């Protein structure tokens, strides 16, 4: 096992983004060897990956993600599940409805 092993840990109750917004993460991914922490948050029915900014102590949106973050993302249900189910129910019997709408 290598020392950069990231894993899902207990989720932080709230974090502050680079723009001062306080949000509540869904998943936290960290390593005991490296101070980098990834947080997965929900914004506008989408998953957003945030990463620590060591200069400010806040979180920036990640432009790159580690394999372990990708694996954590794959375990999550769609963030718009409630909206999706409502639209699906409304469209019952409509042969032209597409599930990605």
C-alpha positions in Angstrom: 0.0 0.0 0.0 1.3 3.4 -0.8 1.3 6.4 1.6 -1.1 8.6 -0.5 -4.0 6.3 0.0 -7.2 8.4 0.1 -10.4 6.9 1.6 -13.9 8.0 2.6 -13.9 9.3 6.1 -16.5 10.8 8.4 -18.1 13.8 6.7 -17.4 17.3 7.8 -20.6 19.0 8.9 -20.0 22.1 6.9 -17.3 23.7 4.8 -16.6 27.2 3.4 -16.1 27.6 -0.3 -13.6 30.1 -1.9 -16.5 32.6 -2.3 -17.6 32.5 1.3 -20.6 30.2 0.8 -21.1 27.7 3.6 -22.2 24.3 2.4 -22.8 20.8 3.8 -20.7 18.0 2.1 -22.2 14.6 1.2 -18.9 12.7 1.2 -15.4 13.5 2.6 -12.3 11.8 1.1 -9.0 12.2 2.9 -5.6 10.7 3.6 -3.8 10.4 6.9 -0.5 11.1 5.1 -1.4 14.1 2.9 -3.3 17.1 4.1 -5.4 17.4 0.9 -9.1 16.8 1.6 -11.8 16.4 -1.1 -15.4 17.2 -0.3 -18.4 16.2 -2.6 -21.2 18.7 -2.4 -24.6 19.0 -4.2 -25.3 22.2 -6.2 -28.2 22.7 -8.6 -28.9 19.0 -8.8 -25.3 18.1 -9.6 -22.4 16.7 -7.7 -19.5 19.1 -7.3 -16.0 18.0 -6.1 -14.2 20.5 -3.9 -10.5 20.4 -2.7 -8.7 22.2 0.1 -6.9 25.4 -0.7 -3.9 25.6 1.6 -3.4 29.3 1.2 -7.0 30.4 2.2 -8.1 27.4 4.3 -11.3 27.3 2.2 -12.4 24.9 -0.6 -12.0 25.4 -4.3 -13.8 23.5 -7.1 -11.5 20.6 -8.2 -10.2 20.6 -11.7 -8.7 17.1 -11.3 -9.9 14.2 -9.2 -8.2 11.2 -7.8 -9.3 7.6 -8.5 -10.6 7.3 -5.0 -12.8 10.4 -5.5 -14.2 8.8 -8.7 -14.9 5.6 -6.8 -16.8 7.6 -4.1 -18.8 9.4 -6.8 -19.9 6.1 -8.3 -21.5 5.1 -5.0 -23.8 8.1 -4.9 -27.4 8.1 -6.2 -28.3 10.8 -8.7 -28.5 14.2 -6.8 -31.8 15.0 -8.6 -33.5 11.8 -7.6 -36.7 13.5 -6.2 -37.0 15.7 -9.3 -36.4 12.8 -11.6 -39.0 10.6 -10.0 -41.6 13.5 -10.2 -40.9 14.0 -13.9 -41.0 10.3 -14.5 -44.4 9.9 -12.8 -45.8 12.9 -14.7 -44.6 11.3 -18.0 -46.2 7.9 -17.5 -47.8 6.8 -20.7 -45.8 9.4 -22.7 -43.8 7.3 -25.2 -41.6 10.3 -26.1 -40.3 11.0 -22.6 -36.6 10.6 -22.2 -35.1 9.7 -18.8 -32.2 12.2 -19.2 -34.6 15.2 -19.6 
